Amino acid sequence: MKEPIDERLPEPQTEPVTYVVVVHGIGEQRKNETAISVVNRFAEARRAADADDNRDVLTLGQACGQTGSSKVPVTEQPWMEFDGIPASRSVDCLEPFLGKQSDTGKNLRFVDLCWSDVMQDSIEQVGQDVDVWVKGLLGRLLRKHKDAEGPPEKPAAKVPLWIRRVLYLLTDALLLVRFGMNFRFKEMKELVFVRFLGDVQLYGEYGRCRGRAVRRFHSIMARIEAEHRVRERERDGPAREARYVILAHSLGSIMSFDALLYASASVGVRRGRNPAWKFPGYLRDDDRVCESDDLSKLDNLREKKAEALSVEERCDLRALENRFTFLDTNWIRRVRSFVTLGSPIDKYLTIWWLNYRYLLERANRSQSSDSLEIAHFNYCDELDPVGHNLDVVQQTPGYRAVFKCVEDVVFNRYAVPGAAHNKYWTDQGLFKRILDRAVDEGHSPSLPWFGRWVYWKLLLGLYTLVPLLILLGTYASLSFAFQADGWRTAALAATIFSFSAYLGRRLIDLSIWWRQIQRQKSQTFWRSSLRDDSERNARRRAARLFRVLVAAVPLAWIALATAALGALTCPHARTTCPPDWSALPGVLVEAWSPRVTLVALVTAAIVVLMMLRRLPAAYRARAVADGTVRPTLTAGLWVLGSLTVGIAAVPLASHFGLPHFVDLGDSAGQVALLGILATAVYAYRLYRFRVVRSLLRHNDRLPINYSVYAGHL
């Protein structure tokens, strides 16, 4: 079978023309919207600008002035080029970058590979509510796990507990948030649960969407190649070769990964001859089934010499080629680097393993990619919930046949959990390293991967800020419910309290699971030689301190709640009399009112309603007993002991003539309410912290062997 004709340029006598191809992630991205951030960062990096000199200069209009927008016919060039970002690091940048257009090829050329419309076209046809499609996803994973529990010789085929549990918790929390958005923020609900999460569903579940996205990648690269050849013929001097650097973010890294592997395969593979490598929708005629007889006929006609074809055979060849268009992918041999930011490749391989069985074999390679070795650089912040190390994909034969992992780094540079997924676009230090290593193929000064204060903020946000926000929300709503004037206001406040408490429980679970999973996955990285002793020691000290705080904070809140309850039993509010604990039941009964009854009934009803809206029990991941019994008993005994100490502390202090450590005054009831809620929140955090650590220690001890994991069933 003949490969597409590779119209080779003469051997380059000068520096190659470097194209930086930027691939966006999920969301309704506009053409060039992602690439302009990369242009701004590379311009600063080329000038060696200071860390705080990260001004955005380029606008979307300046970029689209060269390439055109996605809503008009393609008439402009497929790339943008600006003065002030020379392709060679040996050229000094003396003038400031102002976004002045250029077309010399001496500067870096940037390509925005926009493919969001591929997702948007498919969402109307196959998009589903998140609770519907996630049931199928969870059900599939749980069936695989249950079947893998049978043969003891294949323990690596089991689905890791953290995947099963986190998916369930995340889905339960998202369903609750979506339910709450039915009353307000309906437009936001459509954006989050259909557009953003819908993209995740479509690329993982809908094979035709994957195929069309990969074809979009190949068609844009083929157009760049063709336009580059035309420009090089028109200019004076020797022809320059094109050179490509692929820079992909989030879901775009998955699509780019598929596209690069598929481009390296032979034409026969891309025609669907290998069942494991099929990408439905890749062929131009998406709605027509490619009949094997027609494909065989096309192959036979192409094998013949042109002069040996009859008039009828030439007509058949032209008709078949128009029907089945196979893009030229010889550009793959000029791809030098593949940079991924916040990439969930490993997660996709584990969750949608059926789509990636082709990685278990080395497919037939095209002639232009026989000696292919693309340098892969993966970067991710530890607070990014989407990406992490890519240790699963690196063990597959398909990956090793095309890529060479140069850097796979998880760092601590961003302080806001979740928002770190998009902080890469403003990280000048990171882009300076990408420019030095992936584009210039040189060395870069060591980047401070670990920020001590950033790590403290990480622990503070996950273990302190999340419970604190939950505490404030529940206390404010419950206190307002008790003090409301009308029953409608009291019922509404009780509803908000129930919603906050139930959602808060899920948020605490998710934050602890996510942090412990990230910590477990990062153990080998932080023990490596890339880290000096000061960084490792700072990390250990911070972790020890927060473990102490997780256990000690419930004790402090129990002491405060006990002091407040004791003050309620004193005959005079501001005295230091010892508490009369026998009078406490009477005080509580006296404080009971019809409004409190209403709040209790509404709270119970809302909690029952939300529990009924959960995913069924069949979708929950069951943990082993060894991983839950001991930490449950430990946490329970710790809280019980703290409560005993707190109750005994107040009368002992009064007995020895010590003054109250808190002057509660007339606010003892509010302080008691706050202390009781805080005790519940922080005691639950302590309990979940110990349980999750124990579960991960007892369950996910074996790394994923992907050949067994994906080859099972």
Secondary structure, DSSP 8 states (H G I E B T S, - for coil): ------------SS--EEEEEEE--SS---TTTTHHHHHHHHHHHHHT--TT-------HHHHHHHH--TTS-S-S-S-EEEEEEESSTTS---S-----B--SSSEEEEEEE--HHHHHHHHHHH---HHHHHHHHHHHHHHHHHHHTS-TT-GGGS--HHHHHHHHHHHHHHHHHHHHHTTS-HHHHHIIIIIIHHHHHHHHH-HHHHHHHHHHHHHHHHHHHHHHHHHHHHSSSS---EEEEEEEETHHHHHHHHHHHHHHB-HHHHTT-SGGG--TT-SS-TTS---HHHHHHHHHHHHS-GGG--HHHHHHHHHHHHHS-----GGGGGEEEEEEES--HHHHHHHTGGGGGGGGS---B-GGGTT--EEEEEEEETT-SS----TTGGGSHHHHHHEEEEEEEEEB---STTGGGGGGGG-HHHHHHHIIIIIS-S-------B-HHHHHHHHHIIIIIHHHHHHHHHHHHHHHHHH-SSHHHHHHHHHHHHHHHHHHHHHHHHHHHHHHHHHHHTHHHHTSTTS-HHHHHHHHHHHHHHHHHHHHHHHHHHHHHHHHHHHHTSSSTT------GGGHHHHHHHH--HHHHHHHHHHHHHHHHHHHTS--GGGS----GGGTHHHHHHHHHHHHHHHHHHHHHHHHHHHTT---SS--GGGHHHHHHHHHHHHHHHHHHHHHHHHHHHHHHHSTTS---HHHHHH--
